[in-house]
């Protein structure tokens, strides 16, 4: 059972890293930052 958990943890870690690299490749970082800026400006009351 412990070996399965270890394998599953490594698989999920590698999968997560793969999705992050794919997001960077697609240019999603700019989109996320733009949405974060808009939300912050709305909370302050500027936007």
Secondary structure, 3 states (H helix, E strand, C coil): CHHHHHHHHHHHHHHHHHHHHHHHHHCHHHHHHHHHHHHHHHHHCCC
